[in-house]
Every structure is written in C-alpha cells, then in structure tokens.
Amino acid sequence: MKETKKILHQQLREFLSGQTYAYRKQCGWTQERMAESLLVSPRSYIEQEHGRYGFSSLSMTCFIAVMSEEEAITFVKELRASFEGRRRGDE
C-alpha cells in the first residue's frame, strides 16, 4: 500500500507538472509569470514544473482559477481519467 501511494504521488506530480508546463507555453508565459499566478516563488515553480515538488492546494486552486471555464473542465476531466487509468492498472 505504501509503495502504491508513493507511485501515485509521483504520477500525480508528473501529470500536474505536464499540465502547468503546457498551459504556461500555451499562454506564452515565463516561469516567473506562471509562478506569480500560482502565488509561489519562481524557484518553487521551477521545481514543480520539473516534477521535483508537488503542488499545494493553494497553487492548484490558483492554477484552475486562471483558466477559462472550458479549460478548467478539460483539466478536471483529464485528471479524473488519469486516476481512473491508474485504478484499472492496480486491479
């Protein structure tokens, strides 16, 4: 169970770092601008973008808040699909 939780955390970090990186590039934002929008330091964001640190609930709330409604819905659907795929893989 502990190993499964560790793997899930890593996969979630990778998913979120990929999503934030793609969104930042789509918007043409610098890492500093993205960090500002997530209310974290540029150094923290860089570590998050590279999957070395996880995202706080505050950062994720800010991330969702900067998205359009359509983008936010797509993000949540992709997040759910990601978890569903992992659950099926564990069975």
Beta strands, then each sheet from edge to edge (+ up, - down):
end
